[in-house]
Amino acid sequence: MNLNQFNINNFNDFGLNKELLKIIYNIGYKIPTEIQVRCIPAFLRGKDILAIAKTGSGKTASFVLPILNNIKINNDLQVLIITPTRELVIQIYNFFKLFINYFKKIKILSLYGGQNYNIEFNNLKNKPNIVIATPGRLLDHINRKTIYLTNIKILVIDEADEMLHMGFIKDVKIIIKNIKILHQTALFSATMSFHIYKITKNIMNNPEEIILNKNKINLNIVQYYCFINYKFKINTLMKFLETENFIRLIIFVKTKDFSLKLSSLLEKKGYLSSALNGDINQNLREKIILNFRNGLIKILVATDVASRGLDISDVNLIINYDLPYNINSYIHRIGRTGRANNIGKAILFLEKKDLKFLNLINKKFNNNIKRINIPNFNTLLDFRFNKILDLIKKNFYRNNLILNFYKSFLEKIINNLDNKEILDITLSLLILVYENNFSKISYKDLLKFK
């Protein structure tokens, strides 16, 4: 992106107040993203905004910064931000808190299902200036008359396409009717559809349309697919888990029940895994996400709704174990990787009957999705052999002579053993190398890979 075409070289050029600029640079922001360059000036002028931009483009800052710049210090609720899930509410709330710690007098509140009502009642009595909420919980407070939208000056509708997909648009329209005064509206969506466009016509006044990356592919995500036999689906997953080098991995599945089942299976195999689905209570969800972020959990087995709001930069592998519901779901899933300029990888499991879906997404991504082979017996054998050599190198390495001795020694032994003895030695070495991951492996498991 060429910032100069918008007369923007850095954050100073937006005309933000000096105190806010100081915080921006203290936090570590340097050069604004494209969505920020396009949105912030329009937002500061009080224009309604329709912004279409992919997840991870920096859109949160594009409305948080002008809101903090323009907000008045008083006891009025001036800003309302509506977003579809608890995770997104928390994510936006935490982003605000980075700045609010400096703007001590600004009060911010989050409202979402699963949070204790008494906490929310007490916080609402403190007269917040900014409220971030899910539609259902906000509507509940409106009906209880515990919140009034009388003085709302700014309304932000985030993830509008997902709001539509989850059936919240009706609630959003009711909420908007409760805002009686003229206000600024900003609507953000990852995709543009006729329904989204129709909504903007009804609730916005001559909005500034900012449509980014309409046909642009995220080159930071390398996409693959493989055809599998449903009977061997879990076995195929295990092969990829063994051979893929991942820092953090999200495996997407369709149902809540299977997320628990698969996560439990992975834990038994020794992987640091946890399920993330809509039935998990909020406190546990927050703990799981924190542990995933901190590396205490390496694998999340997630459903689509539960993954909303996940923004963790070092997720470098996505496996679509179950087929996404549609192209937008696929785009959202793989968008959890390749973030913050890191390289990510996405693998899609398909059956032969799913060829139509593959053709659709290949068309969407300009035939940029390549076929990947399922790791076969020789690949797994090489991988395990190299792991064993790495262990030897780590514990016994002094020079290449010793390493080569061990390598030739092992090869000589293996060549002179029968199959039963090879399995005995292989099992022992695997337990030594992989510790808990293969402590319960059986001969039957090993022979499956042949």
N, C-alpha and C positions, 0 to 999 in steps of 0.2 A: 504494500500500500504506500502511495506517495502522499505524505501528510501535507506537503506544500500546496497541493492543488486545493486544499481547504484552508490555506493560510494557518495551519496548525503545525508547529514544530515540537511542542511539548505541552505539558499541563498548564504552564504559565500563560499560554496563548488563549485559554478559554475565558480568562477574566475572572477566575474564581477568587474568593477572598484570601488574603495572605495567610490567615491562620489555617484554613483548610489546605492550602498548597503545602504548607510546612508539614502537615500530618501526612499528606499524600507521599511526599518524598521520604519522610521518616519511615513509613511503612515499607517502602522499597519500590514504589511505582516509578517508572522512568519515562516510557513512551506510551501514549494512549493507543488503544486498539482501534480498528476501523469503525466498529459500532460506537465506541466512545467519541471518536472524532465527528461522526455524523449526528449522534443523538444529543450530546451535552449542550452544544450551542442552541439547538432548537428548544430543548428543555428549559434552558435558562431564560429564553425569550417568552416562555409561557405557552408555547405552541402545543397542540395535541399531536401525539406521535404514534404512528403505526410502524413498528420495527420487526422485520423478519430476519432472524439471524440464528445460526446454529448454536447448539449448546457449547459452552466453553469459549465463546467469542468475547467475553468480558462485558456482557450486557448489564450485569448487576451494578457495576460501578457507573454505568452510563445513566442510571437513574438515581443511585444513592448520592453521588457527588453533587448534582444540581439541587437535589432535595435539601441536603445539608447546607448548601450555599444560600438557598432562598428562604429557609424556614425561619419563622419568627419565634422568639423566646417568650412564650406566654403559657397559659393553662388550657389552651384550646387543642382539640384533636384536629390536626391540619392535614395529615397524610395518611392515606389508606392504601395498603398494598395487599392484593389478593393473589394467592397462588394455590395450586391444586393439592399439594401434599404437605404433611408435617415436616418431612425432610427439607423441602424447599423453604418453608417458613423458618426453620431453624438455621438453614444456610444463610438466608438473607439477613435474619436477625443477627447472627454472628458477624456478618460483614459490616453491618451498621455499628456493632459494638467496637470494632476496630477504631472507629472515629469517635463514637459517643464517649469513650473514655477520656477524650480531650474536650469534647463539648459537654461538660458536666451537667448543664442545665436542661439539655434536651432529654426528654423521657420517651422511651421506646418500649413497646409491649408486643408479645407474640400470643396469638390465640389459635389453638388447634385441638382437634379431637384427641383424647387420651390424656390430656393435661388436666390436673385437678381444678375443678370449677372454683373452689374457694380461693385458690391462688389468683385466678384470673379476676374474680370479683374484687379482691383487695387491690390488685394492681390497677384495675379500671378506676377505682376511687381516687387513685393518685393522679388522675387526669393526664394520660400520656399524650405526647404530641404526634407520635407515629405508631400506627398499629399495622402489624403484618399478620394475616389470618388466612385460614382455609375457609372456603365459602360456607360450608355447613355450620362450623362453630360460630362464625361471625353472625350468620342469620339467626342462630339460636340466641345469641346475646341481644340482637335487635328485638326479637320477639319477647325476650325477658325484660326489655327496657333497661338493660344494664350498660348499653352503649348507644350513643346518639351520633349521627353523622352530619349534624347541623352545620358545622363549620369546616367541612372537608374542602381543602383548596386543591389538593393533588390526589388523583386516583391512578394507581398503577395496577394493571392486570398482567400478571406474568404467566408464561406457559399457556397462552390462550388455547392453542391447539390441543393440549393435553386436558385442559379444563373441558373442552368440547367433547373429547373422547370419553372422559369419565362422567359425563352427564351433569356437570356443574353450571352450565351456562344459564339455565333457568334461575338458579339461585343468585348468580351474579347480576342478572337483570333486576331481580327483586331488590338486591342490595343497592344498585345504582339508583333505583326509584326513591330510596330513602335519603339520597343526597340532594337536598333541595336547592342549593345555590349553584351558580355557575362555577365550574371547576375545570382544571386541566386534567386531561386523560392521556395516559401512555399505555399502549397495548403492545406486548412482546410475544412473539410466537416463533417456533422453529420452522414452521411451514405455513404457506399461504393456501387457503382454500376458499371456495365460494362462501361457505358458512362464516368463516372468519371475516371476510370482506364485508359481508352483509351486516355482521355485528357492529363493525366500525362505523358503518353508515348511520346506524341507529343511535350510537352513544358518543360519537366524536364529531367535532366541528372542524371541517377542512384540515384533516391531519397531515402532518409532514410524513410522507411515505419513505421509509428507509429499508430497502430490500437488498440484503447482502448475500453473497455466495450462492446465488440462484442456481448456477450450474457448476459450482466449484467443488472439487473433491478434496477431502482432507488427506493430503499426501503423507501425513504422519501416521496414517493407519494402513497397514498392509493387510489386505483381505483375502481369505482363502475359504474354500468349501471342500467337503469330501462326502462321497456317497457311502452310506453305511447300511449294514443289515441290522434291522431293528433288534433282532435276537441278541446281537453282540454289541449293543450300543454302550453299555456300561464298560465292557471290556475294551472297546475302542477308546472311550474316555480315559481309562487308566493308562493306556499306551501313550496318549498325548501328555498326560500329567507327568509321566516318567521321562519323556524325551524333550519336552518344552522347557525352556529356561525362563521362568516367570518370577517376577518380584511379588506382584499381587495379581490375583486372577479372579474374575467374576464369571461364574457359570450361570447362564440364564435358562430357566425352566418355566413351564406354563402354570403349574399348580402349586399351591401352598403345601399340600401333603407331600408331594414329591420333593420339594425343596428340603423338607425335614429328613425324608428317607435317604436322599442322596448325600446330604451333609453328614448324616450319621454313618453311612457307609465309608465316606472319605476319612472320617475321624478314626474309624476302626482300622483303616489302612495306614494310620499314622500321620495324616495330613492335618494341619492346623486350619480347620474349616468351621463355618457356621452358616446356618440358614438365615435368610432375610426375607420375610413375607408380611403381608398385611395383618396377620393374626398376632404377631409378636407385639407385646405392649411397648409403649413409648420409651420407658426407662431402659428396657433391655435393648431396644433398637439402637438407642443412642450409645449404649455401652459397646454393642457389636461394631458399630461404625467406627467408634473411637479405637477399639482394639485392631480393627482392620487398617485404619490409618497409621497406627503406631507399629504395625508389623506383628502384633501378637496373634493375629489371624491372617493367614496367607490366601485363603480361598473363601469367597462368598458364593453361596448357592442362592440366587435371588430370582424373585418374580419381577415382572415389569414395573408394577406400581410401587413395590418396595424400593426399587433402585432409583426412583426420582429424587433428584437433589444430591446424588453422590458425586462429589467433585474431589477426587483423589488423584494427584498428578502421576504417581508411579504405578498405577494399574497398567501393566504392559501386555496383558493377554485377556481377551474375551472369548469364551466358548459358548456359542449358541447351541446348547444341548437339545432344546426343543425349538421348533420352528417359530419365528416371530409371527404375531397375528397379522401384520401388514408391513409395508415398506417403512412407514414412519416408526413403527416399533423397532425394526431392524436398525434404522439410523440412530435412534435413541440408544439402543444397546451398545453398538460399537462406539458411540460417542463417549462412553465411559473411559475409553483409552485414547492414546494419542493426544493427551492434553498437555498444556504448558510447554509446547514445542518438543515433547518427548515422543519417541517412536513407539507405536502400539501395534499389536497384531490381533486379528479377529478370525476365528475359525467357525464356520457354519456347518452343522451336521444336517445332512439331507438324505432322504430316501428317494428312490427313483420316481415315485409319484409326485415329488416336490419340484420337478424340473421346471414347471411353469413359474413358480416363485423365484427360482434361480434366474430365469430369463428376465423377469421383471426387475430384479435388483441389479442384474448385470447391465441392463439398459440404463438404469438410473445412474450407475457408476461407470458408464462408458466402457463396459467389458473389462473393468479393472479388478475383478474378483477371479483369482486363479485357483486351479485345483491343487490340492495337497494330498499326498499319499498317506494312508494310514501306516504308522510305523510297523514294519513286519518283523519277523523273528530275527533276521540278520541285523536289522537296525537296532533292535533292543539288545541283542547280544553284544554288538559293538559298543553301545552306550554303557552297558553294565561293565564290560571289560575295561573300558576307559576309566570308569569310576573306580574300579579296583586298582588300576595302575596309578590313578591320582592318589588313592589312599596309601599305596606303597611309597609313592614319591614323597608324600607329605611326612610319612613316618620313618622312612629308611633312606631317603635320597641323600647321597653325598656327591656323586658325580654320574655322568652318563653311563659309565662302565657298570656301576651297580644297578642302575635302572634297566639297562639292556640285559644284564644277567637275569634279573627277576622276570623280565618279559620272556626271554628265551626259555627260562626254567619253567614258567607256567605253560607256555605253548608245548614244551616237550612232555610235561606231565599229562596235559589234557589229551594229547595225541595218542598216549599209551593207555588210556583208561577206557573202560566200557561205559555205556550210557548211565548206568546206575551210579557209578563212582563219580562221573561228571556232575550228575545232579546233586550228590552229597556235597561235593566241594563247592559247587555253585551256590547252593543254599547257604552253606556256612559263610561264604564270602559276602553274599548279599546281606545277610543279617549283620555282619561286621560293618559293611559299608553303609547300609541304609538304616541301621539301628531299628527304631520303632516302626518305620514305614513298612518293613517286610518281616517283622518279628513273627507274624502269624501266617506267613506264606506257606503254601503246601506244594508238594510235587505236582499236584493236579493243576494248580495255578500256573506253574512254570511251563508245563506241557501244553497249555492252551495257546501259548505264543508260537508254537511250531506250525 
